Amino acid sequence: MTHLHITAWVVGLILLFVSYAMYKNGSKAGKIVHMILRLDYLFIIITGVILFINNLAAYTNSGGGTLGEVIVKMIAGFWVVGAMEMLLGKTSKSKPAKGAWTQLIIALLIALVLGLGRLPIGFQFFG
């Protein structure tokens, strides 16, 4: 399930950049890609919740207090989705999106560091 969740995130980020580029070029197809990205958000959230439920015992019995980190990671994940939606919303209306980019980068870094580096079911790239 971890690989499925990560794949959904990678697809989501690719769709984000494709939709962003289409909006910047004035293409109407950007709206279609944006709608597909919204479907991917649902997939990301569903796989994340399933990961949380399936590994709840590992989080509470690890002795390291990782349940709090998992909750922070989940909040950061929702924040990433919100920042992605805010970024595309502002871009589609030709408004400045510097704040949305900043939020997206910060939230994505938090989610990546916690998900890949700290939590027990991650890939442990950093540890």
HUMO-V699902 format. One record per residue. RES is the residue in three letters. BURIAL is b if it has 16 or more other C-alpha atoms within 10 Angstrom, else e. D_LAST is the distance of its C-alpha to the last C-alpha in whole Angstrom. Layout:
RES:BURIAL:D_LAST
RES:BURIAL:D_LAST
This chain:
MET:e:21
THR:e:18
HIS:e:19
LEU:e:22
HIS:b:21
ILE:e:19
THR:e:22
ALA:b:24
TRP:b:22
VAL:e:22
VAL:e:26
GLY:b:26
LEU:b:25
ILE:e:27
LEU:b:30
LEU:b:29
PHE:e:30
VAL:b:33
SER:b:34
TYR:b:34
ALA:e:35
MET:b:38
TYR:b:39
LYS:e:39
ASN:e:41
GLY:e:44
SER:e:43
LYS:e:44
ALA:e:42
GLY:b:39
LYS:b:40
ILE:e:40
VAL:b:36
HIS:b:36
MET:e:37
ILE:e:35
LEU:b:32
ARG:b:33
LEU:e:33
ASP:b:30
TYR:b:29
LEU:e:30
PHE:b:28
ILE:b:25
ILE:b:26
ILE:e:27
THR:b:24
GLY:b:22
VAL:e:25
ILE:e:25
LEU:b:21
PHE:b:21
ILE:e:24
ASN:e:23
ASN:e:20
LEU:e:22
ALA:e:22
ALA:e:18
TYR:b:18
THR:e:20
ASN:e:20
SER:e:16
GLY:e:17
GLY:e:15
GLY:e:17
THR:b:15
LEU:b:18
GLY:e:19
GLU:b:16
VAL:b:17
ILE:e:20
VAL:e:19
LYS:b:17
MET:b:20
ILE:e:22
ALA:b:20
GLY:b:21
PHE:b:25
TRP:b:25
VAL:b:24
VAL:b:26
GLY:b:29
ALA:b:28
MET:b:28
GLU:b:32
MET:b:33
LEU:b:32
LEU:b:34
GLY:b:37
LYS:e:37
THR:b:37
SER:b:40
LYS:e:42
SER:e:42
LYS:e:40
PRO:e:38
ALA:e:34
LYS:e:32
GLY:e:31
ALA:b:30
TRP:e:28
THR:e:26
GLN:b:26
LEU:b:24
ILE:e:22
ILE:e:21
ALA:b:20
LEU:b:19
LEU:e:16
ILE:b:16
ALA:b:16
LEU:e:13
VAL:b:10
LEU:b:11
GLY:b:12
LEU:b:9
GLY:b:6
ARG:b:8
LEU:b:10
PRO:b:11
ILE:e:12
GLY:e:10
PHE:e:9
GLN:e:5
PHE:e:6
PHE:e:4
GLY:e:0
